Structure formats: structure tokens, C-alpha cells
């Protein structure tokens, strides 16, 4: 498993989904789709995304 950092390349908005996908070795598209679905159906995901954006350090 890789370190949890937001990469500079491949970001869509802030890179939080990409960071999570890279860390756990899963497809970034799947993480993005799950994030969108969780936001639409549960509403809480947007707050989690913003929290991850703030807490996960950016790649240097």
C-alpha cells in the first residue's frame, strides 16, 4: 500500500478520491462513482470529502 497523499497529477477536484484509491490499490473511477452515489443518496459524503481534502497532505 502507498502513502496517503493527494497526487498533483490526475486530480478531478481536490484529489481526495485519487488519494484513497492509490492508498488502497483500487480503481479511482470506482471510488469516484461511490463518492457521487453516497453524496446523492446519503448527503454525508460531501462532508467526508471536504474533511479528506483538508486532512490529506498534498504531494510535494
C-alpha positions as a printed Julia matrix, in Angstrom:
60×3 Matrix{Float64}:
   0.0    0.0     0.0
   1.12   3.51   -0.78
   1.2    6.56    1.41
  -1.99   8.61    1.75
  -1.2   11.81   -0.2
  -3.13  13.81   -2.77
  -1.16  13.49   -6.05
  -0.66  16.52   -8.28
  -1.48  14.61  -11.5
  -4.87  13.02  -12.15
  -6.97  15.13   -9.79
 -10.55  15.9   -10.7
 -11.35  18.39   -7.91
  -9.06  18.08   -4.91
  -7.55  14.63   -5.34
  -9.13  13.03   -2.28
 -10.7   10.14   -4.23
  -7.44   9.58   -6.1
  -5.5    9.53   -2.82
  -7.86   6.95   -1.29
  -7.79   4.82   -4.45
  -3.98   4.88   -4.61
  -3.66   4.1    -0.9
  -5.86   1.01   -1.03
  -4.98  -0.11   -4.56
  -8.46   0.16   -6.06
  -9.72   1.74   -9.26
 -10.1    5.52   -8.91
 -13.22   5.51  -11.12
 -14.92   3.13   -8.68
 -14.05   5.39   -5.73
 -15.36   8.45   -7.58
 -18.61   6.7    -8.52
 -19.13   5.5    -4.95
 -18.48   9.04   -3.68
 -21.04  10.53   -6.07
 -23.62   7.85   -5.23
 -23.07   8.3    -1.49
 -23.47  12.06   -1.89
 -26.69  11.73   -3.89
 -28.31   9.12   -1.66
 -26.92   9.96    1.8
 -25.65  13.56    1.63
 -22.97  12.98    4.24
 -20.26  12.09    1.73
 -19.65  15.7     0.69
 -18.62  16.5     4.26
 -16.32  13.48    4.35
 -14.79  14.56    1.03
 -14.16  18.08    2.31
 -12.64  16.69    5.5
 -10.32  14.42    3.49
  -9.37  17.38    1.29
  -8.24  19.28    4.38
  -6.59  16.38    6.24
  -4.73  14.52    3.47
  -1.48  16.29    2.66
  -0.73  17.27   -0.94
   2.16  15.63   -2.77
   5.3   17.75   -2.75
